[in-house]
């Protein structure tokens, strides 16, 4: 397969109908032909209010020029990651880096920015940034580091704070009446448009030149193929609502009760996409009813099914706002609350199931969500092996992350004023911990874990509160917020000392809290305090018979003692930990313990033994795709071989590490 065949391509297929915008396309192509590459990418800004077809024009431009940009076409909808009006650009950078097949994505915004610049330097890429609001804080942070790339931005208005402006700024107007009629004719192929011009003009006026409204109106006409147009437009005018809104209302009124209810309820499912399973959870009438309702919404033009992932449909922002207004007007508040409770319960149950398969048995405090009547559970284990089930579980948590984060907020809002929601809010954070370890989305995870802390505190669940504070501390210190992390862990330990008894579960959580303290101290370079915490934690694990916890603390203590220069004791601890990890079949930890032990033995001038251990660590890192660990081992091997006078081997290891760094954009 050639390089161009493997390039990333993240925009949907061309729509069946597209009209006008020829002048805009020609202007962009002409400007590109005249463009002399600089250090900044060529930037096009398409502006105008919602429904004008900015996104579709951006996609069309990307398709027209894709052959000029052989390194790929990337896409990011900033509204998908916008919270309280702000975009966490670190999460967008992470998604773009993963799309570029970057392994070992850095945790911090600064690290990801450096990786992104390295990975995009000199590349010929198209990047479509949808729904930008600010040029400086959003677009500038996501520009590729290549003057040979093209960036197409859509925005509701001009981006005055975009440095150096845009090469081409295209404010879009509504379609003219002839172009709007052309689009409506292509959608409907309906003779009534030629036979009855007066109601056609009225219909076009109602659509306001918005392609989004015309698509819905066209599908609405097709559903009423034998009804005179003057009657249809009369029904629209009778709505008494703003003109374009009447088009949405007309399509909505043609829906069956189940489809209309699903449309209203989708406003509460604040993730960007919906699946058959999540629609089923909202309706609670079975997959057949949910599937029929989804089909109706597609036929009415109220859902977009051209999503990047099969089986997912998108409710565009313009229609989401309409669905929310319809919910407020038509949905019984008690039934709406019941649907919210059902969908939160369903997502909680699926996330708990995914967590159990992905992470195995571990310390959890929620007893487990009950099956939601009228729904089906996601089948993660399909009889094709443990690793396949783990991949599906991790993949589901990542694919549904927007909905999971939204359910945390939805549950918390409900818990503030009703009898349900509080326990669900912190309970959802337990499986989100497993998701964080595999796919850290720092802004969203920190927000969710903060809600988890508040919910557990409100519920008086001391054990859950301690766990939530520990979960919150780690992403905080990984983002360099050491003082905030320390505050969370200090409060967690105060709760342990004040409210814990002597049960094995409580003692295990207390030991885990001390481990988190030690990890924070390690991140700060305070190895003496870290060693004390790991040793104290390990003693508790020994006392309660938690063999794995005791082994893990031996490993962590061995690493800390190595940093403190206590090499002989570090070697003993790491040797024992490595052997116990091997007995337990924990290959990843065997690899890491082997590397740590190899470093200690090298410092003890036992180079041959160190080399063998590094080889084990290297094989393990390559086997699990741990590229950051692989680089670390290669660097250590290069140092060892160089010190032993084996320059050829040292050069080979350095070159291999350099190639990996370049591939991942690591410094």
Secondary structure, DSSP 8 states (H G I E B T S, - for coil): --TGGGSEE-S----S-----HHHHHHHHHHHHH----SS-EEEEEE--TTS-HHHHHHHHHHHHGGG-TTEEEEEEGGGGEETTEE-HHHHHHHHHHHTT-SS--SSHHHHHHHHHHHHTT---EEEEEEE--IIIIIHHH--S-TT-EEEEEESS--TTSTT--SEEEE-----HHHHHHHHHHHH--THHHH-HHHHHHHHHHHTT-HHHHHHHHHHHHHTTTS-HHHHHHHHHTT-S-HHHHHHHHHHHTS-HHHHHHHHHHTT--SSEE-HHHHHHHH-S-HHHHHHHHHHHHHTT-SB---SSTT-EE--HHHHHHHHHHHHHHS-HHHHHHHHHHHHHHHHHHHHHHHHHHH-S----S------TT--------SS-HHHHHHHHHHHHHHTHHHHHHHHHHHHHHHTTSSSSHHHHHHHHHHHHHHHHHS--HHHHHHHHHHHHHHHHHHT-HHHHHHHHHHHHHHHHHTT-HHHHHHHHHHHHHHHHHH--S-HHHHHHHHHHHHHHHHHHHHTT-HHHHHHHHHHHHHHHHHHT-HHHHHHHHHHHHHHHHHTT-HHHHHHHHHHHHHHHHHTT-HHHHHHHHHHHHHHHHHTT-HHHHHHHHHHHHHHHHHHT-HHHHHHHHHHHHHHHHHTT-HHHHHHHHHHHHHHHHHHT--
